[in-house]
Amino acid sequence: MFLLLLLTTPAWADIATYGYHPKGANPTLYSPEDSVLQLDEVTFNDTIFGPQAGDAGYLVEFYSDWCGHCRAFAPTYKNLAKDVDGWQNIVKIAAINCADPVNEHVCRSNGVRFFPLIKYFPRDSINSTEGSQIKPYSTVSEMRGQLTKAVMDDYALNRYKEWPTFDFLKDVVTYGELWNESSSSANHIAIIFETNQASLTGAQLLLDLSGNRDRLVARRCLKSHPLAEALKITDFPSLAIFKRGERKPVLIAELRRLLLREIDQFLGKPSDNHLQTIHFSSRKNKTIDCNNNPELCKPNYYVSEVDMLKAMRYALFRESARTGAPLQAANLSALYEFTSLLADNFPTTTVEGATDNSTVMHLDRSSRAVRVFSRLRDYIAEKGLDAPISVEDWQKEFLAAEEEAGHPFPLNTNWDHCAGSSTQYRGYTCGLWTTFHALTVSAFKNWQNKTNDVTLPLPPLQSIRDWVGSFFGCNHCRDHFLKMTTDTFKMEANVRRPEDVYLYLWKAHNKVNARLHGRETEDPKFPKYQFPAKFLCPDCNTKGFLNEDDTQPFLIDYYSRIRPFSNSTLIKS
């Protein structure tokens, strides 16, 4: 009997609720105060799929906390969730952080190839294949429109009795027919008159009113319907409300007039002549004037071994394997070239002391990381670029190489220079850019030591571009980078001299800084200056703009002075 009870008792479902704190170590872009349901590996399936998921569909954003476009999109997604908060019995707004290792399997099984990826899962979904993708538009109205269409498509296929009836009102002969299929407890019915079937106004109003369907029935009706003529409605969209048992509507109003009435109430009360104060929020940048206080700002800018090692581990172990698809063809070639670039040029020394009396010191962890990069490069070469490598085999090889090298990558260490003023800023993308710059400077220095090598320095830059194109998860950011390096600031047209290998990337990064300056993704503590800012290199800015000749030695020096991992063993070379 006890065994029978065990077999028939349903397993406890892990269903996320509003205010739930997702598992994982990474910061999230949403908080319990937002109307966004936060999911993780433990709760995703039980919340979205199966009968225990309830009567609602789900809109899920798969994002990465380091992704610049995800950070920029987050306020829109929060506002969407707030805007459709009344739709929760029909559709819930949710999100999951794919940058967190605990969620890797969920994101991979959902085919997340870039961020942010947004999917609508119908109410009775049973697996990830049933999700349909919608675009991350920049406005709430566009997002709401897409969501409305997804919900209506879901209803058209499944005709859920608990959902609003999105069909347009058919011809009726008697007044009583208006109340067909309505709840007996509903005492009022609202008819929304629209000009054509493509209009979403009525459907969205039905969703807004769905929480009151036990008291109010809502239906859509086209302007061509006899009821519109009978009520002498000529302005659209309009609303008519009937009370049960009464043939004459208690309210007829053009929706625009209803809106104006709401605004009138907001602007002033009848009892006084004073307007209510309207406050508009603004993003205030509380920053130090670094040019007048260079001593306060300059110490915050440096190249960190920790940041580069953390970024490269994430890039090779997580980003390269993110989609779960086999590494093959162009992707495998890009990975081979990038690991080769790291094996040959990842900096393993740092310069300490004054420029005229400096000492070159060895970076132990970075040297051991190079052993990992070299083994990964050789692993691909031995397999051959024509033979696909599964992501499982790739990650297994990475872990074996990491263990053999004595675990050089700092797993439980926070970002150093790349730590933002809050968790929504900087991090991985900062570490990635830092590493790219350090690699190009190192490649140039290595080229200087090869006096017989006259090859133009395009390969390092092309390796970086190909890796970004194949693996970088922020879709918006990747597209901008590829467009810049292949079109608007074409790499092949601007790299002619050996020093262009690092100067090109410096100029390209400043173009990105100029585009992103002042946006919501900019860290107030680290404004997106044209680098190097005057407080870092006064000689580089003598004429009000960056002088290339004076900036070159600064860049070489800056990316050669690497702050070691605090527990690294420094050995004189």
N, C-alpha and C positions, 0 to 999 in steps of 0.2 A: 504493500500500500504506500509506504514511504517513497519507494522507487517510482511508482506511478505518479506521485505528487511532484517529484523532482522533474519528471519528463514533461508534465503538463503545465507547470508553472512558467510563465514567460520570463525571459531574462530581463533584468533591469536595464532600461534604455537610458543612455547618456544623452539627454536632450538639453541643448543650451537654452538659457533663458536670458532676458534682458538684464544687464548688470553682471553677467557671468564674466569672470576673469579667465581668459584662455591660458592654457598651459604653454610653457616655453620660456626661454630666456630673453628673446628679442623684444624690443619695445614695439608697441602697436600704434597705429595711426588713429585709433578710436578709443574712447573711454566709456566707462559705465554710464556716464551722463548722456551720451549720444543715443539716438534711437536706432542704433545699429547692433544687431545681434552678432556677437563675436564668437567665431567657431574655431575649433582646433581638431587635431587628429582624433581625439577621443569622442568628440561630440558631432562631428560633421555628418557621418552616415546616418546615425540615429535621428538627427534633427531633420535632415533633408529628405531621406528616403524611407519608404515603407509606411504602413498604416499608423505607426506611432507618431509620424510627422505631423498629424493633424489635418485641418481643413484648408490650409493655406499653401500657396506656392511660395517660392523663395527666389529673391534676387541676390546673388552672391558675387561679391568682388574678391577676386584672387589678387592680392597685392604683395609688394615687397616693401618693407619699412625703409629701405635705403633708396628706393626708386624715386627720382626727382619728380617724374610725372605723377606717380602715385601720391606723393606729398602734396603736389599742386591740386590734384583731383579730390583729395580727401574732404575739403570744405564743401565742395559741390555734393559729394555723396552724403555727408552729414545733413546738409540742407534738404536733399531729396528725402532722406529718411524722416526728417522732421515734417516736411511738406505732406508726405503720404502716411503720416502716423495713424490716421484714421482708417487706413486700409489694412491694418494688421490681421484682421480676420480673413482677408482675401490673399494678401501677399506680405511677406516679411522681408525686411532689408537686412542683409547679413554680410560678413566679411571674414576672410581668413588670411593670415600673414604667411605667405609662402617662403619668406626669407628665414623663418624659424625652422631649424632642422627637424623639430618634432612633427611638422606638417608636410614634410617632403613627400611622403607617399600619397597623401590626399591630392596635393597639387599635381603630382605626376600622373595619377590616375585620371585626373580631369583634363589632361592634355594642355597644361598651362605652359605655353611657349614664350610668353612675354607678359609684362605688367603695364598697367592693370588689365586684367582680363575679367569681364563681367558676363555672368551667365544667368539666365532665368530657368529655374527648374519647375516644371508643372507640379500641380498639387499632388498627384499620385505617382510621382517619379519613383523608380525602383533602383536606378543606377545612374552613373555619371554620364552615360551616353545620351540621356534624355535632355540634358541641358542645352539651351540654345543661346548663342552668343549675341550680346548687344554692345553697342559702341559706347565708350566713355566720353560722352559729349561734355562740353564745358559749362552748360547751363542746366538749371533744374528743369526748366520747361521742356527742353529736348529729351532729358533723361525720363521725365514723367511721361512724355509722349510715347517713347519706346516701351516703357514698362506697361502703359495702358494697352498698347497693341498686343504685347505678349500675354497679358492677362485675358484679353478678349479672345485671342487665338486658343488659349487653354480652355476657356469656357465653350467656344464653338465646337471643340472636339469632344468635350466630356459632359457638358450640360449639368454642372453641379447644382443641385437644388438649393443648397445653402448660399449660393452666390447670387448677386444681382442678375436680373434678366436683361442682357445687353441687346437682345433683339429689338428692332423697331416695332412699335405698336402697329398691329394689323387693323384692318377695318373692323369697326365695332358697330353693332346694330342698337344695342341697349346700353344704358349707363352702367348697368351692373357688370357688363363684360369687362369694364376697366379694372375690376377687382379680381378677375380670374387669377388663380394661383398666388394670391396674396395671403399673408398671415391674418388669421381672424382677429388678432390683437391689434392690427394696424388700423388706425382711425383716419389716416390721411393718405392721399396718393399725390405724388408730384410728377407732372408730365413735363419733360424737357423737349422743347421744339427746336429742331435744327434744320439747317438748309440742305445738307446732303449727308450721305452715308459715311463720307471720309472724315467728318467732324468728330473730334475726340472730346468735345466739351461735355456732352451729355454723359458719355461713359465715365469720365472722370468725376462728374457730379454724383453719379450712381455709386461710385466707389467711395466718395467722400461721405455719402449718406448711409453706407452699408452697415455701419454700427448701430443704426436706428431702424433697421428694417422690421423689427417687431412692432414699431409704432408708425412707420412711414414707408409706404411702397413708392418706388421710383421707377419710371419707365421713360424710354426714349421715343420720340415721335418726329417724323419728317414734316416739313412745311406743306407738303402736298397732301397730307392726311385731312380728311373731312373735318376732323375735330379742330384743326387750326383755323379753318374757314368759319366754323360755327362759333368759335370764340373771338373771331375777328382779329386774329394775331397776324401782324404784318412785319414786326421786327424780330430778327433772329440773331442769336439764340434767345428764347424766352422760356419762362417757367409759369406753369399753372398748377395750383394746389387745390384739390378737392377734399372735402370732408365726407366721410362715409355716410351715406344716406341723403346727401345733399347734391342736387344736380348743378347748382350754380357754384363756380369756383370761389374759394375764399380769398384767393390771391392770383392775380395775373401780373407779371412784371417781366420786362426785358432784363436779361441778366446784367447788362451794362448799367441799367438804372439801379438795380440792387447793389451793385458795386459802389456806385456813386453815393448811395444812401449810407453804406458802411463807412465811406471816406468822410462824409459829412459828420457822422457820429464821432469819428476819430478826431477830426480837426477841432471840434469844439462842442461843449455841452450847452444845451439850451439855457441853462441857468447863468452862464457867464459869457462874456465876449472875448475871452482870452483863448488863444489857440494853445493846444497841448504842445509841449516841447518835443520835437523829434530829434533824437540823437542818432547820429551815424557813426559807426565804429570805424576807426582807421588804424592801420598798422604802424605803430610808432617804433622807430628805430632808436633805441637808447644806446648810442655808441659813444665811445671816447673819440675825441678829435686826435687821431693818431699822428697827424702831421705836426701838431703843436706839442704832442706828448709822446714822442717816439719811444722813450724809455719804458712806457707802459704797454706799448703794443708790440714792439720788436721781439721780445722774448716769446711771444705766442706763435711765432712763425719759424718753423724748422722742419727738417725731414726726419721722420721717425722710422727706425727699423721695425718697431712693433707694427706700425700702420701698414708698411709694405708687406710684411710677412702675413698679417691677418688677411689683407686684401688678396694676396696670391693664393692662399689656401682656399678661400671662399671661391675665387675665380675658377680654380682648377678642379676642386673637389665637388662643389655645389653647382656653380653656374654651368660648367661644361656637361654636367649630367642631369640638369634640371628637367628636361622634357621626358627623359626615360627612353628616347629613341636611340638606336645604335649610332655610334660615332662613325661616320662614313663620308666618302666623297669629299666635297668642299669643306665640310665641318671638320673632318679628320685631318685634312691637310692644314687647315687653319690652326688646329690644336698642335700639330707637329711643329709648325713654324714658330708658334708662340712659346712652346716649351723649349725650343732651340734658342730663341731669343733670351729667355730667362737663364738657361744653362750657360750661355756664353757671356751674358752682359749684366746679370743681376749683381749689383754692387756688394762686394764682400769686405770692403775697407771703408774707413771714415777718416777724415782729416781733422785733427785737433790742434788747437793753438792758433796763434796769430798767423796771418798769411805769410809774413816774411820769416816766420820761425815755426812752421807747422810740422806735425808728426803724423805719419800715416799709421793707423791702427787697424788691426784685424777684427772683423765682426764674426764671431764664432757661429752664432745661430744662422746668419745669412749664408755662411760657407756650407753649413750642413743642409740648408734649404736648396742650395745649388746642386748638391748630390741628389736630392729628390727630383729636381727638374731634369737633371741629366738622365736619371734612370727612366723617367717617364718618356723623355724623347727617344731613348734607345728602345724602350718597350714598343713604341709605335713603329719605329724603324724595323724592328725584328718582325713584327706582325705584317708590315707592309701597308702602304697607303691604299691598296686595293681591297684589303680585308677589313670588313666592318668589325668594330669593337663594341661589345655591349657595355652599357653604363655600369652594370654590376661588376664586370671584369675591370673596367677602368678604375672605379672607386676601390676595388679590392687591391689593385696594383698600387694605387696612391697610398693607401694605408700601410701596405707592406714597405714601400719606399720610405714613408714617414717614420715608421718604427726602426728601420735599418739605420736611418740617419739620426736617431736619438731624439725624435719628436722636436724638430726645430721651431715649429709654428706655435705661437702662444694661443692656446685655446681658451684660457680663463682670464685673459687680460683685456682690460678695456682699451678702446681707441686712445691714442696718445695725442699728438697734434690734431688728429682728425676727429677728436671728440667734439661734438657740438655743444652749444650753450644749453640745448635740451635734446632729447633723444630723436626728435624729428629732423634734425639737421646733420649734415656731413656724414661721417662714418665710412661705409664701404666705397662710395663714389669718390670721396676725397682720397682714400688710400689707393684707389685705382689710378687716378690722375697722378698722384705723387710717384707711384711706381713707374708709370709710363715716362714721366719726365726723367726720373733717375736712370731708367734704362737707356734713354736716348743720349744722355750725357755720358754714361758709361760706355756706350757703343762708340761715341765720338772719341773718347780717350783711348779706347782699345784700338780704334782705327789709327790714331796718331802713332801708336807703337808698332804699327805694321807699315813700314815705309814703302814696301813694294806693292801694297794694296792700293789700287787707284779706283776701285769700284765706287760708284756714287752711292751715298748712304740711304737708298730707298728701302731696302729689305726690312730694317727694324721697324720703320713706320708702317710699311705694308703689313707686317706681321701683327702689329697692334690693330690696324684697321680691320683686318680679316677676322681677328678674334672678336672684336666688338660686333662685327656684322653677323658672326655665327652664333655668339653665345650671350652677349650682354642682354639682360632681361628687361630693362626699361625700354619698351618699344618706341616711345616718343623720342627719348634721348638718343637711342641708337639711330633712328631715321635721320635726326638732325646731324649727328656726327658723320654718317655716311654721305649725306647730301653735301655737307661742307667739304669733306676730304676728297670727294669725287667730282664736285661741280663748282660750288661757289668759291671755294678756296682749294682748288685741285692740288692734291699732293704732288703728282708727277710734274706739274708745271712750276712748282715753287721750291723744289728741292734740287739744287744744282751743285752746291758746294758741300764739302764734308760737314761744315758747321751747321748746315741747314737741317741736319738730322735732329738737332735739339731746338734750333730756332723756329722751325716750322711748327712743332708741337706747342712751343711757347706762344706763338702768334695765334694758333688755332684755339688754344685754351682761353686767351684773352677775348677772342670773338665770342666764345661761349659765355664768358663772364659778362660781357657787354649786353648780350641778349637776356641774361637772367637777372641782371642787376635790378634790385627793387621789387622783385617778385616775392611771393609768399614763401618760396623755398630758400630764400637767402637768410643765412644765419645772422642775426643782428650783431653778434660778437665778431663775425668774420664777413664783413661786406665784400661783395665781389669787385674788388679793386682791379684796375688794370695792373697786372703783376709785372715787376715788383713795384709796390707803392713807394711813394717818395720817402716815407719814414724808414723803409728797408734799404733803399739804394738812392740816396740824394743825387749821386753822379749820373744815375740813369735817367733822371727827370730834369735835367738842367734847363731845358728849353720849353718846358710845359708839356712835353710828350716824351715817350720812351725812345731813347737813342739806342739803336741796335749795337753800335760799336762798344758803347759803355756797358750795355746790358750783358753782353756775351761773357765777360769774365765773372760777373756776378752770378749768372746761372750756373756756370761750371763750378764755382765755389759753393754755392748754396746747395746744389744737389750732390756735392761730394762730402759735405759735412752732415753726416747721418748720426742722429742721436741713438746710441746703442740701447738695446733691450737692457733693462736694469740689472738682470742677472747674467748678462753675457760675459764671457771671459774675454778680456781685451789683451791681445798679445801683440807686441811690437813686431812690425814686418821688417 
